[in-house]
Amino acid sequence: MSGPSDPALGTVVGLLDDDYVRTVLEATARKPHSTAELAEVADVSRQTVYRRLEGLKAAGLVAESTRPRADGHHETVYEAALSELRVELTDEGFSFTIDLEPPESDAADELTKLWEGFRS
């Protein structure tokens, strides 16, 4: 594991045992998606996506950011922070490594956060 805040193996395996979680992670590994986009990709309700995202966020496997929309508003999008999960069986037992890489923020994200700070 890469740090003290990494999730427990049982938590990660439990999450990955869900088809919708795997679909969400696969989609968000390619590019950031909103909840509505993820619901469409996974062919489930937004509530189902929200529940899966809560578990993924709590485990640190997805990151949340803000994306501006064409109508001048903004929306929350999610991007996978899990880059690799490796499980090895050795003579001493199971060993696992989780590589979490926070997605890079872009200028639009930083400006949106700054603007939201002024408005609060």
Secondary structure per residue as TSV (DSSP state, phi and psi in degrees):
chain	resnum	aa	ss	phi	psi
A	1	M	-	360.0	154.6
A	2	S	-	-96.3	-3.4
A	3	G	S	-176.9	168.5
A	4	P	T	-67.6	-20.8
A	5	S	T	-92.9	6.1
A	6	D	-	-66.8	147.6
A	7	P	-	-70.6	157.5
A	8	A	-	-71.2	151.5
A	9	L	H	-56.4	-43.6
A	10	G	H	-59.5	-38.7
A	11	T	H	-64.0	-47.8
A	12	V	H	-64.6	-46.5
A	13	V	H	-62.7	-41.6
A	14	G	H	-60.1	-42.6
A	15	L	H	-66.0	-45.7
A	16	L	H	-71.9	-9.2
A	17	D	T	-77.1	-0.4
A	18	D	S	-107.6	124.8
A	19	D	H	-56.5	-41.2
A	20	Y	H	-67.7	-38.2
A	21	V	H	-61.6	-45.4
A	22	R	H	-62.8	-40.0
A	23	T	H	-63.1	-43.8
A	24	V	H	-62.2	-46.5
A	25	L	H	-63.0	-41.9
A	26	E	H	-63.0	-44.0
A	27	A	H	-65.8	-44.5
A	28	T	H	-76.2	-13.2
A	29	A	H	-74.9	-27.2
A	30	R	H	-80.2	-43.1
A	31	K	S	-167.4	159.8
A	32	P	-	-64.0	142.7
A	33	H	E	-132.3	147.0
A	34	S	E	-81.3	169.2
A	35	T	H	-61.3	-41.5
A	36	A	H	-62.2	-42.1
A	37	E	H	-64.7	-41.2
A	38	L	H	-66.4	-37.3
A	39	A	H	-61.9	-38.2
A	40	E	H	-69.6	-44.8
A	41	V	H	-61.0	-44.4
A	42	A	H	-85.5	-8.7
A	43	D	T	57.1	49.3
A	44	V	S	-137.9	174.3
A	45	S	-	-74.1	159.5
A	46	R	H	-62.3	-34.9
A	47	Q	H	-61.2	-40.0
A	48	T	H	-63.5	-42.9
A	49	V	H	-63.9	-45.1
A	50	Y	H	-56.3	-44.5
A	51	R	H	-62.6	-43.3
A	52	R	H	-67.0	-40.3
A	53	L	H	-64.5	-36.1
A	54	E	H	-59.5	-45.6
A	55	G	H	-65.0	-41.4
A	56	L	H	-66.3	-40.5
A	57	K	H	-65.8	-44.2
A	58	A	H	-60.1	-34.3
A	59	A	T	-84.9	-6.2
A	60	G	T	77.9	18.6
A	61	L	S	-89.9	-14.7
A	62	V	E	-133.5	153.1
A	63	A	E	-116.8	149.4
A	64	E	E	-108.7	137.5
A	65	S	E	-145.5	178.4
A	66	T	E	-115.1	139.1
A	67	R	E	-125.8	131.7
A	68	P	E	-71.2	147.1
A	69	R	-	-106.7	164.8
A	70	A	T	-63.5	-26.4
A	71	D	T	-82.9	6.9
A	72	G	S	92.3	-12.0
A	73	H	-	-89.7	-175.1
A	74	H	E	-135.4	164.3
A	75	E	E	-139.5	155.7
A	76	T	E	-83.5	134.3
A	77	V	E	-127.2	159.8
A	78	Y	E	-125.3	142.3
A	79	E	E	-137.3	138.4
A	80	A	E	-62.0	135.9
A	81	A	-	-106.7	-10.6
A	82	L	E	-83.7	119.2
A	83	S	E	-105.1	-26.9
A	84	E	E	-158.8	140.6
A	85	L	E	-129.5	119.9
A	86	R	E	-124.7	128.2
A	87	V	E	-119.9	129.3
A	88	E	E	-126.1	140.6
A	89	L	E	-103.2	117.4
A	90	T	E	-118.5	179.0
A	91	D	T	-61.6	-27.5
A	92	E	T	-86.3	-8.0
A	93	G	E	123.7	-159.3
A	94	F	E	-82.8	142.0
A	95	S	E	-130.0	139.8
A	96	F	E	-138.3	151.2
A	97	T	E	-130.5	130.7
A	98	I	E	-118.8	122.2
A	99	D	E	-103.3	114.4
A	100	L	E	-108.4	123.6
A	101	E	-	-123.8	112.4
A	102	P	-	-62.5	136.4
A	103	P	-	-60.8	146.5
A	104	E	-	-69.4	137.1
A	105	S	-	-86.4	153.6
A	106	D	-	-113.7	174.5
A	107	A	H	-60.0	-38.3
A	108	A	H	-62.7	-41.7
A	109	D	H	-61.0	-46.4
A	110	E	H	-65.4	-41.1
A	111	L	H	-65.4	-39.7
A	112	T	H	-63.3	-44.6
A	113	K	H	-61.6	-42.2
A	114	L	H	-62.2	-46.2
A	115	W	H	-62.5	-42.9
A	116	E	H	-62.8	-34.0
A	117	G	H	-65.1	-35.3
A	118	F	H	-70.9	-35.7
A	119	R	H	-77.3	-20.3
A	120	S	-	-78.6	360.0
